[in-house]
């Protein structure tokens, strides 16, 4: 909690630097707002000619499109997929993603570390929001996943993926399942003025102010059923059992500080792990226009892996997200992320992710490129066979497509497929083969583009 107090002091020290921005001409502000598509301009409780939309969860003066995961920011122009309900002073929203698929890793049989599976990675999220007085805003999030049932404790196959464990054995070449309860959080925001807010977020579980928007909430990644293999270098803290975050926004800037539990979720995916608040993070967000969102963050994560309790991690990330709608239900969304994990006394490991999605009516065309450095320990290799502890560079390139087959009420049912090409350090060829490939086909069920709700 001490770190959060330091963050508050630092936040208020920014006031003189951004004072000019607070005095922005209101005519210019209105002109900028009109450039955003109508579904994203309405604030909480605003009557848009008989239509109602949520505001941002952490500011009644920002559009809903800015909300990412936890307290992170997307560009204001980001598309939002979900459907809304309203009752009295409360506004509700439901969104999610479900992919029934067959996935095969190493479909070319280049090595012997691949696997295949019929599974269904998924998540579902509910949100509730209401104004409190003239300046307050109260918001609740509930996010759940049936991964424990559809994936089992062993997760799904994904070459070169590492992180967490099952039955005391580290998960390697597999993506771990997410917990049944992925977020249960509450937040309160108070508008100091139209251009400044102070906010408090608490989650059990929740997401600290560390890293970019988590992959399942990024428009550039929504159509891809796989987690990035750089996940544990960038946004793996998105399910944390015990989070408290204090944030302060001035204009286009927001600074946040979090105290949270460093240990990743345990192997029991149905319970609530013990909160410890033994780790900290800070993040600076900057949205210079409706199309861009930038963040830099740094944090100390105490003992994240249960199998290596003595290892603490310093994580540093930076990201840029771009969103550009064009025409009716057409958009281009892209994200670039750099993440670094540093264990004291050891060399830092780096990762880079570039992903993009083009939405053309019923089509989603997407790609993801990743570079990540993984060690002999992370890949469960015998260090002696590689002349001691080694770091391996791994590249992965994914190309995929979705096509909406038909609508089911407020949902779209799409069919899709993708291929992933891997290029790893040649020292790994005896295990993975040279340039293995992954492939999958799937049916994806997800909400349609959010529209203003009739009152």
Phi, psi and omega in degrees: 000331179300323181294325178297320179297320177298320180297321179298316179299317179295322181299313182291338176290344178280346186305313180299323184291333183249011182300322179297323180293325178297334182268020180305140179299131184293332177295320178294323180297316180296321179298318179296320181296322182295341181284343180276146181300145186309321181299340185256002185263339186283142178260172185304128177077001183284133178269111179261066181064047181089007180241149183228140176222155172288157166265185169301150180294336188243014174194124178286353180253013177236153182285156179299328182301342181284341185287127173256232175256150183059238179247015184283164183249140165252169170298148180301328184278004182298138175290144178241126181250116181174176175229151192244153175224158178215143177207117181061232180275357184262142172239137184236151176217142178233132173210168184176191183201136181217125182232110173272121191209166164246125178238137177230124177257131188069055179290345178270000180054043180283329182223204180226030177247001180275170180203170178224161184193147166262122185208190183203077174301141189199162170200155180219137184226136174241144182227144177223140188210144173205154174282148177236105185070201183278331187242352185265156179216124180249136186216140177233141175236138170228117178238132182228158177218139175267019176308320180303332178270314186280334182252334186074173183296337183275352178072199181242154183292135177203107185305136176071004176282142179219161176127135181068189189210169173215124183054040177077006180247131181298141176278118180231136185062027177214147174264126181294152175287153175272158182291156176304315175257106182265336174202133172219097192223160175225146178218152176226132178236141178236124181278111175286328175198183178297334186253005181213142179219154167240139186221153176227133183230135176225136183221142176209081001277171178198196184228123179284171178280075182210116177094179179281182170304132181302147192305322184289348179254000179274128176303331179288348184238358187300325186278350183263116182288345184272145168286150174294147176285351174265011184308316184277008173250352191229301190226027185289347180276014184290344171239101184230126184273084181120099181220137170225125184230131175247130183231153178221124180248137170227112180061237183270003182249148171216135175240139185223151172227140182232145164245132186205173178273125184283328184295130177291161181306144181281183186287342175278105187276002183252350186259180175249115182290161182288128176284141182233334180051053182252008183228167181213161177204162175218145181217140174244123178252148178214119175245093185288339179206176180293345185259349187233146171218128180238150174210149167229142182209157179212143180205159174251122182245112183276122172048058183295325184259125182297330181279348178227065188295340181277351183267121173253152187234134166260119182247133176234135180222157171213143181209157173226133180234137183232139177218132181219105173285146175213115182077183183283116179059028173247139180201158172237127181229136182216151179219138172236131182225134168244135178221144180226134171251130179232115173266128181310137179075001178240161179291143179289145174253138184243160176215154177220134178229134173229123180219151180209152179220131173249121178260120180234090182056261183264354183259142164238120174249125188220159178212155176214128173244137178224143166233130180215145177258125180232148187262170175301322179296314182295326180269008178057049180251156176282113184299326182297328180290345181242022178071030182107182180301127183232157174246132182245132174274133182230131176246143177218133179233123182244137173232133183210168180214143170237148172222126180288118180281311178195173182256143175236093185060235180275010185248156170251140170249118183242151171251143183204174177196161179204159176232142177235129179252127182250141174224105186245168175311132184299339178294345179265001185298328182294338179261314187258349187077176180268120178055061174295161180229145174245150179210156178201155172231148187202160166250130186239128178248125183206159182290155175285170180301133182295135175240158176303144184269136177288138181271000000 
